[in-house]
Amino acid sequence: MTVPPEKFRVGLIQMPATPDPGQNLERAMDRVHQASESGAQIVCLPELFQTQYLCQREDAGLFDLAEPIPGATTDTLSALARQLHIVLIASVFEKRARGVYHNTAVVFDADGAIRGLYRKMHIPDDPLYYEKYYFTPGDLGFRAFDTDVGRVGALICWDQWYPEGARLTALQGAQVLFYPTAIGWHPFEKAEFGAAQHDAWRTIQRAHAIANGVYVAVVNRVGHETGDVRGNAAPGAGLEFWGGSFLCDPFGRVIAEASHDKEEILIGEVDLRALEDIRRNWPFLRDRRIDSYAPITSRLID
């Protein structure tokens, strides 16, 4: 592994998904090529990019979409990372064993090697987000990974609402927190709640950057989906994925941000000298009262 640079460029692939997993993989690989050609040294794909969002209904047949790690998809992505000499982060539907499946972020280094796995820790169960049916909660904990560009963390979607996950990953030395994501509006409630929902999502992740003195990179899918996985649509109006992928610095300033409704490739720069300067002036990690935080492990403090 080479000495990590003081500056490096991040590429975020905001993309839609079709019912054809092969087509989605080809699209993703093409967009990764484009990001690399634009100077990205580390690239992140959206959550479960290879299919339409499958958790809109409970269907045992959809477990057939899961793959082992390593497997065909990770072998393909490993070769891509090696070919382009980039770090690549991709969320896949992992088949760990018969009946045990995870939503897993795989971190590939620039030589194609798998640097590590992160299995999604927080699993939602909401209308059209029936993830508890499909995914076993992660058992690897929150993790940071040494890569060719530096030390990074990978969390997934619902994890982005939890400050504990961001903190524990940052405390392991992660300089950038990546959140591959699949989040959208229920069309029937968008008019009333849509703006507030998006603002809360954007705000909480900018807060992770500020509180932990790290860059935060969020990459969402885009487009309206009815869970049309292998040609079988879920009942109801489906989900409108709101895009809005962004990269922000440790001051919470948004460096690059995508639209709500278009496929885009975001490129933004991480400057570790700026990170150092911000941490010197906002030494939140220094001033933590770790002697007083034990109750945080309680569900509630009654």
C-alpha positions in Angstrom: 0.0 0.0 0.0 1.3 3.4 -0.9 1.6 6.4 1.4 -1.9 8.0 1.4 -2.1 11.5 -0.3 -3.0 14.7 1.6 -5.7 15.3 -1.0 -7.8 12.9 -3.0 -11.0 13.1 -5.1 -14.2 11.3 -4.3 -16.7 10.1 -6.9 -20.3 9.4 -6.0 -22.5 7.5 -8.5 -26.2 8.7 -8.2 -28.1 6.3 -10.5 -31.5 4.7 -11.2 -32.1 0.9 -11.3 -33.9 -1.2 -13.8 -35.5 -4.6 -13.2 -32.4 -6.2 -14.8 -29.5 -6.8 -12.4 -27.1 -7.4 -15.3 -28.0 -4.1 -16.9 -27.6 -2.3 -13.5 -24.2 -3.7 -13.0 -23.1 -2.7 -16.5 -24.5 0.8 -15.9 -22.6 1.0 -12.6 -19.4 -0.1 -14.1 -19.7 2.5 -16.9 -20.3 5.3 -14.4 -17.4 4.2 -12.3 -15.2 4.4 -15.4 -16.5 7.9 -16.0 -15.8 8.9 -12.4 -12.3 7.6 -12.7 -11.8 9.5 -16.0 -12.9 12.7 -14.1 -10.2 12.1 -11.5 -11.9 10.2 -8.8 -9.6 8.1 -6.7 -12.3 6.6 -4.5 -15.8 5.8 -5.8 -19.0 4.8 -4.0 -22.1 3.3 -5.5 -25.6 3.5 -4.0 -27.1 0.9 -1.6 -28.0 -2.4 -3.3 -27.3 -0.8 -6.7 -27.6 -4.0 -8.7 -31.4 -4.3 -8.3 -34.4 -2.2 -7.9 -35.0 -1.7 -4.2 -36.2 -5.2 -3.3 -37.6 -4.5 0.2 -40.9 -3.0 -0.9 -42.5 -6.3 -0.2 -41.8 -9.6 1.5 -41.1 -12.2 -1.1 -39.0 -15.3 -0.2 -38.1 -15.7 -3.9 -36.0 -12.5 -3.8 -33.4 -14.2 -1.5 -32.3 -15.8 -4.8 -30.7 -12.4 -5.7 -28.2 -12.7 -2.9 -24.6 -13.7 -3.5 -21.7 -15.0 -1.4 -18.7 -12.7 -0.8 -16.4 -13.3 -2.6 -18.7 -14.2 -5.6 -19.5 -13.2 -9.1 -20.3 -9.6 -8.5 -17.5 -8.9 -6.1 -15.1 -10.6 -8.5 -16.2 -8.3 -11.2 -15.9 -5.2 -9.1 -12.5 -6.3 -7.8 -11.3 -6.5 -11.3 -12.7 -3.0 -12.1 -11.0 -1.4 -9.1 -7.7 -3.0 -10.1 -8.1 -2.0 -13.7 -8.8 1.6 -12.9 -6.5 1.7 -9.8 -9.2 3.2 -7.6 -10.8 2.4 -4.3 -14.3 1.2 -4.7 -17.2 0.9 -2.2 -20.2 -1.2 -3.2 -23.3 -2.4 -1.3 -24.3 -5.9 -2.1 -27.0 -8.4 -1.0 -24.7 -10.9 0.8 -25.6 -14.6 1.2 -23.6 -15.6 4.2 -25.2 -19.0 4.8 -28.6 -20.7 4.0 -31.2 -18.4 5.6 -28.7 -15.8 6.8 -28.3 -12.7 4.6 -26.8 -9.2 5.0 -26.8 -5.8 3.4 -23.0 -5.5 3.1 -20.7 -2.7 2.0 -17.5 -4.2 0.4 -14.4 -2.0 0.3 -12.1 -2.8 -2.6 -8.6 -1.3 -2.6 -6.8 0.1 -5.7 -5.1 -3.3 -6.2 -8.5 -5.0 -6.3 -8.1 -6.6 -2.9 -11.1 -6.6 -0.6 -10.0 -4.5 2.4 -13.0 -5.4 4.4 -16.7 -5.8 4.8 -19.2 -3.7 6.7 -22.6 -5.3 7.4 -25.5 -2.9 7.9 -26.1 -2.6 11.7 -29.4 -0.7 11.9 -32.2 -2.5 10.0 -35.4 -0.6 9.4 -39.0 -2.0 9.2 -41.3 0.7 7.7 -43.9 0.7 5.0 -42.2 -0.3 1.7 -38.9 -0.6 3.7 -39.3 -4.2 5.0 -35.6 -4.8 5.5 -35.9 -6.8 8.7 -37.5 -9.6 6.5 -34.3 -9.8 4.4 -31.3 -8.7 6.4 -29.7 -10.1 9.5 -28.3 -7.2 11.6 -24.6 -6.8 11.1 -22.2 -8.5 13.5 -18.9 -6.9 12.5 -19.4 -3.7 14.4 -18.5 -0.2 13.0 -15.3 -0.3 11.1 -12.7 1.8 9.4 -10.5 0.6 6.6 -7.0 1.5 5.4 -7.0 2.0 1.7 -4.8 3.5 -1.0 -6.2 7.0 -0.4 -6.5 6.8 3.4 -8.6 5.5 6.2 -12.3 5.5 5.4 -15.5 4.2 7.0 -18.5 2.7 5.2 -22.0 2.6 6.8 -25.3 2.0 5.0 -28.5 4.1 4.7 -30.5 3.7 8.0 -27.2 3.8 9.8 -27.0 7.5 8.8 -29.6 8.5 11.4 -27.5 7.3 14.3 -24.7 9.5 15.8 -23.2 6.5 17.6 -22.2 4.7 14.4 -20.6 7.8 12.9 -18.8 8.5 16.2 -17.4 4.9 16.6 -16.2 4.9 13.0 -14.6 8.3 13.3 -12.9 7.2 16.6 -11.1 4.4 14.6 -9.5 7.1 12.5 -11.8 7.3 9.5 -11.3 10.5 7.6 -14.4 10.1 5.4 -17.6 8.4 6.2 -19.4 6.9 3.2 -23.1 6.2 3.3 -24.4 4.2 0.3 -28.1 4.9 0.5 -31.6 4.0 -0.9 -34.0 6.6 0.5 -37.1 8.2 -1.0 -40.5 9.6 -0.6 -43.8 7.8 -0.4 -45.6 9.7 -3.2 -48.8 10.1 -1.3 -47.0 12.0 1.6 -44.4 13.9 -0.4 -46.4 17.1 -0.6 -46.9 17.3 3.2 -43.7 15.9 4.5 -41.2 15.7 1.6 -39.3 18.9 2.2 -38.9 18.3 5.9 -37.9 14.7 5.5 -35.1 15.6 3.0 -33.9 18.5 5.2 -33.7 16.2 8.2 -31.7 13.6 6.3 -29.3 16.2 5.0 -29.0 17.9 8.3 -28.2 14.8 10.4 -25.4 13.8 8.1 -23.8 17.2 8.0 -24.0 17.1 11.8 -22.0 13.8 11.7 -19.3 15.6 9.7 -19.2 18.6 12.2 -19.3 16.6 15.4 -16.6 14.1 14.3 -14.4 16.4 12.2 -14.7 14.2 9.1 -15.9 14.4 5.6 -19.2 12.7 4.9 -20.1 11.3 1.5 -23.7 10.2 0.8 -24.7 8.5 -2.4 -28.4 7.8 -3.1 -30.3 6.2 -6.0 -32.8 8.2 -8.0 -36.0 7.6 -9.8 -39.5 6.1 -9.1 -39.6 2.4 -8.3 -42.4 0.0 -7.6 -40.1 -2.9 -6.6 -40.2 -4.3 -10.1 -37.5 -6.9 -9.3 -37.4 -9.5 -12.1 -40.6 -8.1 -13.5 -42.8 -8.4 -10.4 -44.0 -5.0 -9.0 -44.9 -4.5 -5.4 -48.5 -3.3 -4.8 -49.1 0.4 -4.1 -47.6 3.6 -5.4 -43.9 2.7 -4.9 -41.1 5.0 -3.8 -39.6 8.1 -5.4 -35.9 8.0 -4.5 -34.9 11.5 -3.9 -31.3 11.5 -5.1 -29.6 14.5 -3.4 -26.3 12.8 -3.0 -23.6 15.0 -1.5 -20.2 15.4 -0.1 -19.6 17.8 2.9 -16.4 18.8 4.7 -15.8 18.7 8.5 -17.3 22.2 8.8 -20.5 20.8 7.4 -20.1 22.8 4.2 -21.5 21.0 1.1 -18.8 20.6 -1.5 -20.9 18.9 -4.1 -24.5 18.0 -4.3 -26.8 16.3 -6.9 -30.3 17.0 -8.0 -33.4 15.1 -6.8 -34.4 13.6 -10.1 -31.3 13.1 -12.4 -28.6 10.5 -12.7 -25.3 12.3 -11.9 -21.7 11.6 -11.1 -20.5 13.9 -8.3 -16.8 14.6 -7.9 -15.4 16.4 -4.8 -12.1 16.8 -3.1 -11.0 15.7 0.3 -8.3 17.8 1.9 -6.8 16.3 5.0 -4.9 19.5 5.8 -8.3 21.3 6.0 -9.5 18.4 8.2 -6.6 19.0 10.5 -7.1 22.7 10.6 -10.8 22.3 11.5 -10.1 19.8 14.2 -7.5 22.1 15.8 -10.1 24.9 16.0 -13.1 22.7 16.8 -11.5 20.0 19.1 -14.7 18.1 19.8 -12.9 14.8 20.0 -10.4 16.2 22.5 -13.1 17.6 24.8 -15.3 14.6 25.0 -16.1 13.5 28.6 -15.6 9.8 28.1 -15.8 9.3 31.9 -19.5 10.3 31.8 -20.8 8.5 28.8 -21.4 4.9 30.1 -25.2 5.3 30.2 -25.3 5.7 26.5 -25.4 1.9 26.3 -28.8 1.9 28.0 -31.9 1.8 25.8 -33.5 4.5 28.0 -32.4 6.2 31.2 -35.4 5.9 33.4 
